[in-house]
Amino acid sequence: MAAIAAEAIGLLADNERLGLLRRCANPACSMLFLAENKRRKWCTSNICGNRARVARHYERTHTDGVGGT
């Protein structure tokens, strides 16, 4: 617990690192992460990022109109 507390204090005391702290773009996820890349949106690309990509693909390939699949 002491190591976690020390890391949290170090993060909150460093304005540069604190500026990189972001919340995951997945509304169902509550994780925070340090976005070392400005384009990063998700806490993990293989879980939350993949879910977003799968949802986009589903929306593109499954239509609600007549003749849709």
All heavy atoms as a GROMACS GRO file, in nm:
protein
  526
    1MET      N    1   0.083  -0.120   0.000
    1MET     CA    2   0.000   0.000   0.000
    1MET      C    3   0.086   0.125   0.000
    1MET      O    4   0.049   0.223  -0.062
    1MET     CB    5  -0.092   0.000   0.122
    1MET     CG    6  -0.200  -0.106   0.120
    1MET     SD    7  -0.321  -0.079  -0.008
    1MET     CE    8  -0.424   0.039   0.069
    2ALA      N    9   0.199   0.119   0.070
    2ALA     CA   10   0.287   0.236   0.077
    2ALA      C   11   0.343   0.269  -0.061
    2ALA      O   12   0.356   0.387  -0.096
    2ALA     CB   13   0.399   0.212   0.176
    3ALA      N   14   0.375   0.167  -0.139
    3ALA     CA   15   0.430   0.191  -0.273
    3ALA      C   16   0.325   0.256  -0.363
    3ALA      O   17   0.356   0.347  -0.441
    3ALA     CB   18   0.478   0.059  -0.333
    4ILE      N   19   0.202   0.213  -0.350
    4ILE     CA   20   0.094   0.271  -0.430
    4ILE      C   21   0.071   0.416  -0.389
    4ILE      O   22   0.055   0.505  -0.474
    4ILE     CB   23  -0.036   0.189  -0.416
    4ILE    CG1   24  -0.016   0.051  -0.478
    4ILE    CG2   25  -0.154   0.261  -0.480
    4ILE    CD1   26  -0.128  -0.045  -0.452
    5ALA      N   27   0.072   0.442  -0.261
    5ALA     CA   28   0.055   0.579  -0.212
    5ALA      C   29   0.168   0.668  -0.259
    5ALA      O   30   0.144   0.783  -0.299
    5ALA     CB   31   0.047   0.578  -0.059
    6ALA      N   32   0.290   0.618  -0.257
    6ALA     CA   33   0.405   0.697  -0.302
    6ALA      C   34   0.393   0.730  -0.451
    6ALA      O   35   0.422   0.842  -0.493
    6ALA     CB   36   0.534   0.622  -0.274
    7GLU      N   37   0.348   0.633  -0.531
    7GLU     CA   38   0.329   0.657  -0.674
    7GLU      C   39   0.219   0.761  -0.698
    7GLU      O   40   0.232   0.846  -0.786
    7GLU     CB   41   0.296   0.527  -0.747
    7GLU     CG   42   0.414   0.435  -0.764
    7GLU     CD   43   0.519   0.493  -0.858
    7GLU    OE1   44   0.482   0.555  -0.960
    7GLU    OE2   45   0.639   0.475  -0.829
    8ALA      N   46   0.111   0.752  -0.623
    8ALA     CA   47   0.001   0.848  -0.638
    8ALA      C   48   0.047   0.989  -0.601
    8ALA      O   49   0.015   1.086  -0.672
    8ALA     CB   50  -0.117   0.807  -0.551
    9ILE      N   51   0.123   1.001  -0.496
    9ILE     CA   52   0.176   1.132  -0.455
    9ILE      C   53   0.269   1.186  -0.562
    9ILE      O   54   0.264   1.304  -0.598
    9ILE     CB   55   0.246   1.122  -0.318
    9ILE    CG1   56   0.142   1.097  -0.209
    9ILE    CG2   57   0.326   1.249  -0.288
    9ILE    CD1   58   0.201   1.060  -0.075
   10GLY      N   59   0.354   1.099  -0.615
   10GLY     CA   60   0.446   1.141  -0.720
   10GLY      C   61   0.372   1.187  -0.844
   10GLY      O   62   0.411   1.286  -0.908
   11LEU      N   63   0.265   1.120  -0.880
   11LEU     CA   64   0.185   1.159  -0.996
   11LEU      C   65   0.118   1.293  -0.974
   11LEU      O   66   0.122   1.381  -1.059
   11LEU     CB   67   0.080   1.052  -1.026
   11LEU     CG   68  -0.021   1.086  -1.135
   11LEU    CD1   69   0.046   1.101  -1.270
   11LEU    CD2   70  -0.130   0.981  -1.140
   12LEU      N   71   0.055   1.310  -0.858
   12LEU     CA   72  -0.017   1.433  -0.830
   12LEU      C   73   0.076   1.553  -0.813
   12LEU      O   74   0.036   1.667  -0.837
   12LEU     CB   75  -0.104   1.416  -0.705
   12LEU     CG   76  -0.217   1.314  -0.722
   12LEU    CD1   77  -0.287   1.292  -0.588
   12LEU    CD2   78  -0.316   1.357  -0.827
   13ALA      N   79   0.200   1.529  -0.776
   13ALA     CA   80   0.295   1.638  -0.756
   13ALA      C   81   0.362   1.680  -0.886
   13ALA      O   82   0.420   1.789  -0.893
   13ALA     CB   83   0.402   1.596  -0.654
   14ASP      N   84   0.356   1.600  -0.988
   14ASP     CA   85   0.422   1.628  -1.116
   14ASP      C   86   0.317   1.676  -1.217
   14ASP      O   87   0.242   1.597  -1.272
   14ASP     CB   88   0.492   1.501  -1.166
   14ASP     CG   89   0.573   1.524  -1.292
   14ASP    OD1   90   0.564   1.634  -1.350
   14ASP    OD2   91   0.646   1.431  -1.330
   15ASN      N   92   0.314   1.807  -1.241
   15ASN     CA   93   0.213   1.865  -1.331
   15ASN      C   94   0.223   1.810  -1.473
   15ASN      O   95   0.123   1.796  -1.541
   15ASN     CB   96   0.223   2.017  -1.334
   15ASN     CG   97   0.169   2.080  -1.207
   15ASN    OD1   98   0.084   2.022  -1.142
   15ASN    ND2   99   0.218   2.197  -1.174
   16GLU      N  100   0.344   1.780  -1.519
   16GLU     CA  101   0.361   1.728  -1.654
   16GLU      C  102   0.296   1.590  -1.668
   16GLU      O  103   0.222   1.565  -1.763
   16GLU     CB  104   0.510   1.720  -1.688
   16GLU     CG  105   0.537   1.695  -1.834
   16GLU     CD  106   0.684   1.709  -1.866
   16GLU    OE1  107   0.747   1.804  -1.817
   16GLU    OE2  108   0.734   1.622  -1.940
   17ARG      N  109   0.322   1.502  -1.573
   17ARG     CA  110   0.261   1.368  -1.576
   17ARG      C  111   0.111   1.376  -1.549
   17ARG      O  112   0.033   1.302  -1.608
   17ARG     CB  113   0.327   1.277  -1.474
   17ARG     CG  114   0.464   1.229  -1.517
   17ARG     CD  115   0.525   1.133  -1.420
   17ARG     NE  116   0.452   1.007  -1.420
   17ARG     CZ  117   0.448   0.923  -1.317
   17ARG    NH1  118   0.514   0.951  -1.206
   17ARG    NH2  119   0.381   0.812  -1.323
   18LEU      N  120   0.071   1.466  -1.461
   18LEU     CA  121  -0.071   1.481  -1.430
   18LEU      C  122  -0.150   1.524  -1.553
   18LEU      O  123  -0.264   1.484  -1.572
   18LEU     CB  124  -0.090   1.582  -1.316
   18LEU     CG  125  -0.230   1.591  -1.256
   18LEU    CD1  126  -0.275   1.457  -1.203
   18LEU    CD2  127  -0.233   1.696  -1.146
   19GLY      N  128  -0.086   1.601  -1.641
   19GLY     CA  129  -0.150   1.644  -1.765
   19GLY      C  130  -0.175   1.528  -1.861
   19GLY      O  131  -0.256   1.538  -1.952
   20LEU      N  132  -0.104   1.419  -1.843
   20LEU     CA  133  -0.120   1.301  -1.927
   20LEU      C  134  -0.228   1.206  -1.876
   20LEU      O  135  -0.263   1.110  -1.944
   20LEU     CB  136   0.012   1.224  -1.938
   20LEU     CG  137   0.131   1.299  -1.997
   20LEU    CD1  138   0.256   1.212  -1.987
   20LEU    CD2  139   0.103   1.339  -2.140
   21LEU      N  140  -0.279   1.231  -1.758
   21LEU     CA  141  -0.379   1.143  -1.697
   21LEU      C  142  -0.513   1.160  -1.768
   21LEU      O  143  -0.564   1.271  -1.780
   21LEU     CB  144  -0.393   1.176  -1.549
   21LEU     CG  145  -0.480   1.082  -1.467
   21LEU    CD1  146  -0.417   0.943  -1.462
   21LEU    CD2  147  -0.496   1.137  -1.326
   22ARG      N  148  -0.568   1.049  -1.816
   22ARG     CA  149  -0.695   1.053  -1.887
   22ARG      C  150  -0.784   0.937  -1.843
   22ARG      O  151  -0.736   0.837  -1.793
   22ARG     CB  152  -0.674   1.040  -2.038
   22ARG     CG  153  -0.601   1.157  -2.096
   22ARG     CD  154  -0.610   1.156  -2.245
   22ARG     NE  155  -0.525   1.258  -2.299
   22ARG     CZ  156  -0.454   1.246  -2.409
   22ARG    NH1  157  -0.460   1.134  -2.478
   22ARG    NH2  158  -0.379   1.343  -2.451
   23ARG      N  159  -0.912   0.955  -1.868
   23ARG     CA  160  -1.009   0.849  -1.844
   23ARG      C  161  -1.032   0.775  -1.975
   23ARG      O  162  -1.034   0.835  -2.082
   23ARG     CB  163  -1.140   0.907  -1.794
   23ARG     CG  164  -1.240   0.799  -1.763
   23ARG     CD  165  -1.359   0.851  -1.692
   23ARG     NE  166  -1.441   0.736  -1.659
   23ARG     CZ  167  -1.568   0.739  -1.640
   23ARG    NH1  168  -1.631   0.853  -1.646
   23ARG    NH2  169  -1.633   0.630  -1.611
   24CYS      N  170  -1.053   0.647  -1.968
   24CYS     CA  171  -1.078   0.564  -2.086
   24CYS      C  172  -1.201   0.616  -2.160
   24CYS      O  173  -1.299   0.657  -2.098
   24CYS     CB  174  -1.098   0.419  -2.044
   24CYS     SG  175  -1.122   0.306  -2.182
   25ALA      N  176  -1.194   0.615  -2.294
   25ALA     CA  177  -1.304   0.664  -2.378
   25ALA      C  178  -1.424   0.569  -2.380
   25ALA      O  179  -1.531   0.607  -2.426
   25ALA     CB  180  -1.254   0.686  -2.521
   26ASN      N  181  -1.407   0.449  -2.328
   26ASN     CA  182  -1.518   0.354  -2.320
   26ASN      C  183  -1.608   0.396  -2.204
   26ASN      O  184  -1.565   0.396  -2.089
   26ASN     CB  185  -1.464   0.212  -2.298
   26ASN     CG  186  -1.572   0.109  -2.286
   26ASN    OD1  187  -1.690   0.139  -2.289
   26ASN    ND2  188  -1.531  -0.015  -2.271
   27PRO      N  189  -1.734   0.432  -2.231
   27PRO     CA  190  -1.822   0.478  -2.123
   27PRO      C  191  -1.846   0.374  -2.014
   27PRO      O  192  -1.877   0.408  -1.901
   27PRO     CB  193  -1.953   0.514  -2.193
   27PRO     CG  194  -1.932   0.496  -2.338
   27PRO     CD  195  -1.798   0.435  -2.361
   28ALA      N  196  -1.830   0.246  -2.047
   28ALA     CA  197  -1.852   0.140  -1.949
   28ALA      C  198  -1.727   0.112  -1.865
   28ALA      O  199  -1.733   0.033  -1.772
   28ALA     CB  200  -1.895   0.012  -2.021
   29CYS      N  201  -1.616   0.177  -1.896
   29CYS     CA  202  -1.490   0.154  -1.826
   29CYS      C  203  -1.461   0.270  -1.730
   29CYS      O  204  -1.485   0.386  -1.763
   29CYS     CB  205  -1.376   0.140  -1.927
   29CYS     SG  206  -1.215   0.106  -1.853
   30SER      N  207  -1.408   0.240  -1.614
   30SER     CA  208  -1.378   0.345  -1.517
   30SER      C  209  -1.228   0.363  -1.496
   30SER      O  210  -1.187   0.431  -1.402
   30SER     CB  211  -1.444   0.311  -1.383
   30SER     OG  212  -1.390   0.189  -1.333
   31MET      N  213  -1.147   0.305  -1.585
   31MET     CA  214  -1.001   0.309  -1.568
   31MET      C  215  -0.943   0.445  -1.607
   31MET      O  216  -0.995   0.514  -1.695
   31MET     CB  217  -0.935   0.201  -1.654
   31MET     CG  218  -0.974   0.061  -1.614
   31MET     SD  219  -0.913   0.014  -1.452
   31MET     CE  220  -0.740   0.000  -1.487
   32LEU      N  221  -0.836   0.480  -1.539
   32LEU     CA  222  -0.755   0.597  -1.574
   32LEU      C  223  -0.622   0.546  -1.626
   32LEU      O  224  -0.577   0.439  -1.588
   32LEU     CB  225  -0.732   0.686  -1.452
   32LEU     CG  226  -0.855   0.747  -1.387
   32LEU    CD1  227  -0.816   0.815  -1.257
   32LEU    CD2  228  -0.923   0.844  -1.480
   33PHE      N  229  -0.557   0.626  -1.713
   33PHE     CA  230  -0.427   0.585  -1.766
   33PHE      C  231  -0.345   0.709  -1.798
   33PHE      O  232  -0.398   0.819  -1.810
   33PHE     CB  233  -0.444   0.496  -1.889
   33PHE     CG  234  -0.510   0.565  -2.006
   33PHE    CD1  235  -0.434   0.625  -2.104
   33PHE    CD2  236  -0.647   0.568  -2.017
   33PHE    CE1  237  -0.493   0.688  -2.212
   33PHE    CE2  238  -0.708   0.632  -2.123
   33PHE     CZ  239  -0.631   0.691  -2.221
   34LEU      N  240  -0.215   0.690  -1.812
   34LEU     CA  241  -0.125   0.797  -1.855
   34LEU      C  242  -0.111   0.787  -2.005
   34LEU      O  243  -0.057   0.690  -2.058
   34LEU     CB  244   0.011   0.785  -1.787
   34LEU     CG  245   0.014   0.814  -1.638
   34LEU    CD1  246   0.151   0.788  -1.581
   34LEU    CD2  247  -0.030   0.956  -1.610
   35ALA      N  248  -0.159   0.886  -2.077
   35ALA     CA  249  -0.157   0.887  -2.223
   35ALA      C  250  -0.025   0.944  -2.271
   35ALA      O  251  -0.012   1.063  -2.293
   35ALA     CB  252  -0.274   0.967  -2.276
   36GLU      N  253   0.073   0.859  -2.286
   36GLU     CA  254   0.204   0.904  -2.334
   36GLU      C  255   0.199   0.938  -2.482
   36GLU      O  256   0.282   1.011  -2.532
   36GLU     CB  257   0.308   0.796  -2.304
   36GLU     CG  258   0.326   0.780  -2.154
   36GLU     CD  259   0.398   0.654  -2.115
   36GLU    OE1  260   0.422   0.568  -2.202
   36GLU    OE2  261   0.429   0.640  -1.996
   37ASN      N  262   0.099   0.886  -2.553
   37ASN     CA  263   0.074   0.919  -2.692
   37ASN      C  264  -0.052   1.006  -2.695
   37ASN      O  265  -0.155   0.969  -2.639
   37ASN     CB  266   0.054   0.790  -2.773
   37ASN     CG  267   0.028   0.817  -2.919
   37ASN    OD1  268  -0.022   0.921  -2.957
   37ASN    ND2  269   0.061   0.719  -3.001
   38LYS      N  270  -0.048   1.120  -2.763
   38LYS     CA  271  -0.161   1.213  -2.763
   38LYS      C  272  -0.288   1.153  -2.823
   38LYS      O  273  -0.398   1.195  -2.791
   38LYS     CB  274  -0.125   1.340  -2.840
   38LYS     CG  275  -0.021   1.423  -2.771
   38LYS     CD  276   0.012   1.546  -2.851
   38LYS     CE  277   0.121   1.625  -2.782
   38LYS     NZ  278   0.154   1.748  -2.853
   39ARG      N  279  -0.273   1.055  -2.911
   39ARG     CA  280  -0.389   0.996  -2.978
   39ARG      C  281  -0.453   0.883  -2.898
   39ARG      O  282  -0.559   0.833  -2.935
   39ARG     CB  283  -0.348   0.944  -3.115
   39ARG     CG  284  -0.302   1.055  -3.208
   39ARG     CD  285  -0.262   1.002  -3.342
   39ARG     NE  286  -0.376   0.938  -3.404
   39ARG     CZ  287  -0.368   0.858  -3.507
   39ARG    NH1  288  -0.252   0.829  -3.560
   39ARG    NH2  289  -0.475   0.802  -3.559
   40ARG      N  290  -0.392   0.843  -2.790
   40ARG     CA  291  -0.444   0.729  -2.714
   40ARG      C  292  -0.578   0.765  -2.648
   40ARG      O  293  -0.591   0.869  -2.584
   40ARG     CB  294  -0.342   0.688  -2.607
   40ARG     CG  295  -0.383   0.564  -2.534
   40ARG     CD  296  -0.274   0.514  -2.444
   40ARG     NE  297  -0.325   0.408  -2.359
   40ARG     CZ  298  -0.257   0.355  -2.261
   40ARG    NH1  299  -0.135   0.394  -2.237
   40ARG    NH2  300  -0.312   0.260  -2.187
   41LYS      N  301  -0.676   0.676  -2.662
   41LYS     CA  302  -0.810   0.700  -2.609
   41LYS      C  303  -0.852   0.598  -2.505
   41LYS      O  304  -0.938   0.626  -2.423
   41LYS     CB  305  -0.914   0.694  -2.722
   41LYS     CG  306  -0.898   0.797  -2.828
   41LYS     CD  307  -1.004   0.776  -2.933
   41LYS     CE  308  -0.988   0.871  -3.048
   41LYS     NZ  309  -1.092   0.850  -3.150
   42TRP      N  310  -0.798   0.477  -2.514
   42TRP     CA  311  -0.845   0.368  -2.430
   42TRP      C  312  -0.738   0.324  -2.332
   42TRP      O  313  -0.619   0.333  -2.358
   42TRP     CB  314  -0.885   0.249  -2.516
   42TRP     CG  315  -0.988   0.284  -2.617
   42TRP    CD1  316  -1.118   0.318  -2.593
   42TRP    CD2  317  -0.972   0.292  -2.758
   42TRP    NE1  318  -1.183   0.345  -2.710
   42TRP    CE2  319  -1.094   0.330  -2.813
   42TRP    CE3  320  -0.864   0.270  -2.842
   42TRP    CZ2  321  -1.114   0.347  -2.948
   42TRP    CZ3  322  -0.882   0.287  -2.978
   42TRP    CH2  323  -1.005   0.325  -3.029
   43CYS      N  324  -0.784   0.269  -2.218
   43CYS     CA  325  -0.690   0.220  -2.118
   43CYS      C  326  -0.607   0.106  -2.174
   43CYS      O  327  -0.486   0.101  -2.154
   43CYS     CB  328  -0.764   0.179  -1.991
   43CYS     SG  329  -0.886   0.048  -2.016
   44THR      N  330  -0.671   0.014  -2.246
   44THR     CA  331  -0.600  -0.095  -2.313
   44THR      C  332  -0.660  -0.111  -2.452
   44THR      O  333  -0.782  -0.121  -2.467
   44THR     CB  334  -0.612  -0.229  -2.237
   44THR    OG1  335  -0.750  -0.261  -2.223
   44THR    CG2  336  -0.546  -0.222  -2.102
   45SER      N  337  -0.575  -0.114  -2.551
   45SER     CA  338  -0.626  -0.125  -2.688
   45SER      C  339  -0.683  -0.263  -2.716
   45SER      O  340  -0.772  -0.278  -2.799
   45SER     CB  341  -0.516  -0.092  -2.788
   45SER     OG  342  -0.410  -0.184  -2.776
   46ASN      N  343  -0.634  -0.364  -2.647
   46ASN     CA  344  -0.683  -0.499  -2.676
   46ASN      C  345  -0.815  -0.531  -2.608
   46ASN      O  346  -0.878  -0.631  -2.640
   46ASN     CB  347  -0.578  -0.604  -2.640
   46ASN     CG  348  -0.544  -0.605  -2.493
   46ASN    OD1  349  -0.566  -0.507  -2.423
   46ASN    ND2  350  -0.490  -0.714  -2.445
   47ILE      N  351  -0.862  -0.448  -2.516
   47ILE     CA  352  -0.992  -0.472  -2.453
   47ILE      C  353  -1.088  -0.360  -2.492
   47ILE      O  354  -1.176  -0.380  -2.575
   47ILE     CB  355  -0.978  -0.484  -2.300
   47ILE    CG1  356  -0.891  -0.604  -2.265
   47ILE    CG2  357  -1.116  -0.498  -2.234
   47ILE    CD1  358  -0.859  -0.618  -2.119
   48CYS      N  359  -1.072  -0.243  -2.435
   48CYS     CA  360  -1.165  -0.133  -2.463
   48CYS      C  361  -1.154  -0.085  -2.607
   48CYS      O  362  -1.255  -0.058  -2.671
   48CYS     CB  363  -1.139  -0.017  -2.366
   48CYS     SG  364  -1.194  -0.055  -2.198
   49GLY      N  365  -1.034  -0.074  -2.659
   49GLY     CA  366  -1.016  -0.032  -2.798
   49GLY      C  367  -1.076  -0.132  -2.894
   49GLY      O  368  -1.141  -0.095  -2.992
   50ASN      N  369  -1.057  -0.258  -2.869
   50ASN     CA  370  -1.112  -0.362  -2.956
   50ASN      C  371  -1.264  -0.360  -2.952
   50ASN      O  372  -1.330  -0.376  -3.055
   50ASN     CB  373  -1.059  -0.500  -2.916
   50ASN     CG  374  -1.097  -0.605  -3.016
   50ASN    OD1  375  -1.076  -0.590  -3.135
   50ASN    ND2  376  -1.157  -0.713  -2.967
   51ARG      N  377  -1.322  -0.339  -2.837
   51ARG     CA  378  -1.468  -0.333  -2.826
   51ARG      C  379  -1.523  -0.219  -2.910
   51ARG      O  380  -1.627  -0.232  -2.975
   51ARG     CB  381  -1.510  -0.318  -2.681
   51ARG     CG  382  -1.490  -0.444  -2.601
   51ARG     CD  383  -1.531  -0.428  -2.458
   51ARG     NE  384  -1.502  -0.551  -2.386
   51ARG     CZ  385  -1.484  -0.557  -2.256
   51ARG    NH1  386  -1.492  -0.449  -2.182
   51ARG    NH2  387  -1.458  -0.673  -2.199
   52ALA      N  388  -1.454  -0.106  -2.909
   52ALA     CA  389  -1.499   0.009  -2.989
   52ALA      C  390  -1.487  -0.023  -3.138
   52ALA      O  391  -1.577   0.010  -3.217
   52ALA     CB  392  -1.417   0.132  -2.955
   53ARG      N  393  -1.378  -0.087  -3.178
   53ARG     CA  394  -1.361  -0.123  -3.319
   53ARG      C  395  -1.467  -0.225  -3.363
   53ARG      O  396  -1.522  -0.215  -3.473
   53ARG     CB  397  -1.220  -0.177  -3.344
   53ARG     CG  398  -1.115  -0.068  -3.341
   53ARG     CD  399  -0.979  -0.122  -3.383
   53ARG     NE  400  -0.922  -0.214  -3.284
   53ARG     CZ  401  -0.853  -0.178  -3.177
   53ARG    NH1  402  -0.833  -0.049  -3.152
   53ARG    NH2  403  -0.804  -0.267  -3.095
   54VAL      N  404  -1.496  -0.322  -3.279
   54VAL     CA  405  -1.598  -0.422  -3.311
   54VAL      C  406  -1.734  -0.356  -3.324
   54VAL      O  407  -1.811  -0.386  -3.416
   54VAL     CB  408  -1.600  -0.534  -3.205
   54VAL    CG1  409  -1.723  -0.621  -3.218
   54VAL    CG2  410  -1.474  -0.618  -3.214
   55ALA      N  411  -1.766  -0.263  -3.235
   55ALA     CA  412  -1.895  -0.193  -3.241
   55ALA      C  413  -1.906  -0.111  -3.370
   55ALA      O  414  -2.012  -0.111  -3.434
   55ALA     CB  415  -1.912  -0.103  -3.119
   56ARG      N  416  -1.799  -0.042  -3.409
   56ARG     CA  417  -1.800   0.034  -3.535
   56ARG      C  418  -1.820  -0.059  -3.654
   56ARG      O  419  -1.896  -0.029  -3.746
   56ARG     CB  420  -1.672   0.115  -3.552
   56ARG     CG  421  -1.668   0.243  -3.471
   56ARG     CD  422  -1.558   0.336  -3.518
   56ARG     NE  423  -1.428   0.273  -3.529
   56ARG     CZ  424  -1.334   0.273  -3.435
   56ARG    NH1  425  -1.357   0.335  -3.321
   56ARG    NH2  426  -1.218   0.215  -3.456
   57HIS      N  427  -1.751  -0.170  -3.654
   57HIS     CA  428  -1.765  -0.267  -3.763
   57HIS      C  429  -1.908  -0.320  -3.770
   57HIS      O  430  -1.966  -0.331  -3.879
   57HIS     CB  431  -1.666  -0.383  -3.745
   57HIS     CG  432  -1.683  -0.491  -3.846
   57HIS    ND1  433  -1.644  -0.476  -3.977
   57HIS    CD2  434  -1.738  -0.615  -3.836
   57HIS    CE1  435  -1.672  -0.587  -4.043
   57HIS    NE2  436  -1.730  -0.673  -3.961
   58TYR      N  437  -1.966  -0.352  -3.657
   58TYR     CA  438  -2.103  -0.403  -3.653
   58TYR      C  439  -2.199  -0.300  -3.711
   58TYR      O  440  -2.288  -0.333  -3.789
   58TYR     CB  441  -2.142  -0.438  -3.510
   58TYR     CG  442  -2.280  -0.500  -3.499
   58TYR    CD1  443  -2.298  -0.635  -3.519
   58TYR    CD2  444  -2.390  -0.421  -3.472
   58TYR    CE1  445  -2.424  -0.692  -3.510
   58TYR    CE2  446  -2.517  -0.475  -3.464
   58TYR     CZ  447  -2.533  -0.612  -3.483
   58TYR     OH  448  -2.658  -0.666  -3.476
   59GLU      N  449  -2.182  -0.173  -3.673
   59GLU     CA  450  -2.269  -0.066  -3.723
   59GLU      C  451  -2.256  -0.052  -3.874
   59GLU      O  452  -2.355  -0.027  -3.942
   59GLU     CB  453  -2.236   0.067  -3.655
   59GLU     CG  454  -2.280   0.075  -3.512
   59GLU     CD  455  -2.430   0.067  -3.495
   59GLU    OE1  456  -2.504   0.129  -3.575
   59GLU    OE2  457  -2.475  -0.004  -3.404
   60ARG      N  458  -2.136  -0.067  -3.929
   60ARG     CA  459  -2.116  -0.056  -4.073
   60ARG      C  460  -2.176  -0.173  -4.149
   60ARG      O  461  -2.224  -0.157  -4.260
   60ARG     CB  462  -1.967  -0.047  -4.106
   60ARG     CG  463  -1.903   0.086  -4.082
   60ARG     CD  464  -1.766   0.096  -4.147
   60ARG     NE  465  -1.681  -0.020  -4.121
   60ARG     CZ  466  -1.592  -0.030  -4.024
   60ARG    NH1  467  -1.574   0.071  -3.940
   60ARG    NH2  468  -1.518  -0.140  -4.010
   61THR      N  469  -2.171  -0.291  -4.092
   61THR     CA  470  -2.208  -0.411  -4.167
   61THR      C  471  -2.350  -0.460  -4.140
   61THR      O  472  -2.400  -0.542  -4.216
   61THR     CB  473  -2.112  -0.527  -4.136
   61THR    OG1  474  -2.111  -0.553  -3.996
   61THR    CG2  475  -1.970  -0.492  -4.182
   62HIS      N  476  -2.416  -0.413  -4.039
   62HIS     CA  477  -2.552  -0.455  -4.008
   62HIS      C  478  -2.644  -0.335  -4.017
   62HIS      O  479  -2.639  -0.244  -3.935
   62HIS     CB  480  -2.560  -0.515  -3.866
   62HIS     CG  481  -2.485  -0.642  -3.853
   62HIS    ND1  482  -2.349  -0.646  -3.836
   62HIS    CD2  483  -2.527  -0.769  -3.856
   62HIS    CE1  484  -2.311  -0.773  -3.827
   62HIS    NE2  485  -2.416  -0.849  -3.841
   63THR      N  486  -2.730  -0.337  -4.119
   63THR     CA  487  -2.822  -0.225  -4.139
   63THR      C  488  -2.960  -0.264  -4.086
   63THR      O  489  -2.996  -0.380  -4.080
   63THR     CB  490  -2.831  -0.189  -4.288
   63THR    OG1  491  -2.882  -0.302  -4.360
   63THR    CG2  492  -2.697  -0.149  -4.344
   64ASP      N  493  -3.038  -0.162  -4.055
   64ASP     CA  494  -3.174  -0.184  -4.006
   64ASP      C  495  -3.276  -0.175  -4.121
   64ASP      O  496  -3.392  -0.208  -4.103
   64ASP     CB  497  -3.212  -0.079  -3.902
   64ASP     CG  498  -3.133  -0.098  -3.773
   64ASP    OD1  499  -3.082  -0.209  -3.751
   64ASP    OD2  500  -3.125  -0.002  -3.696
   65GLY      N  501  -3.233  -0.129  -4.237
   65GLY     CA  502  -3.325  -0.109  -4.349
   65GLY      C  503  -3.363  -0.240  -4.417
   65GLY      O  504  -3.318  -0.348  -4.382
   66VAL      N  505  -3.449  -0.228  -4.517
   66VAL     CA  506  -3.495  -0.342  -4.595
   66VAL      C  507  -3.377  -0.398  -4.674
   66VAL      O  508  -3.299  -0.324  -4.732
   66VAL     CB  509  -3.609  -0.299  -4.691
   66VAL    CG1  510  -3.650  -0.414  -4.781
   66VAL    CG2  511  -3.726  -0.246  -4.612
   67GLY      N  512  -3.363  -0.528  -4.671
   67GLY     CA  513  -3.254  -0.592  -4.744
   67GLY      C  514  -3.125  -0.598  -4.666
   67GLY      O  515  -3.025  -0.645  -4.715
   68GLY      N  516  -3.125  -0.548  -4.545
   68GLY     CA  517  -3.005  -0.553  -4.461
   68GLY      C  518  -2.981  -0.693  -4.408
   68GLY      O  519  -3.067  -0.779  -4.411
   69THR      N  520  -2.860  -0.716  -4.362
   69THR     CA  521  -2.828  -0.850  -4.310
   69THR      C  522  -2.844  -0.855  -4.161
   69THR      O  523  -2.842  -0.761  -4.091
   69THR     CB  524  -2.685  -0.890  -4.346
   69THR    OG1  525  -2.595  -0.791  -4.301
   69THR    CG2  526  -2.673  -0.912  -4.494
   0.00000   0.00000   0.00000
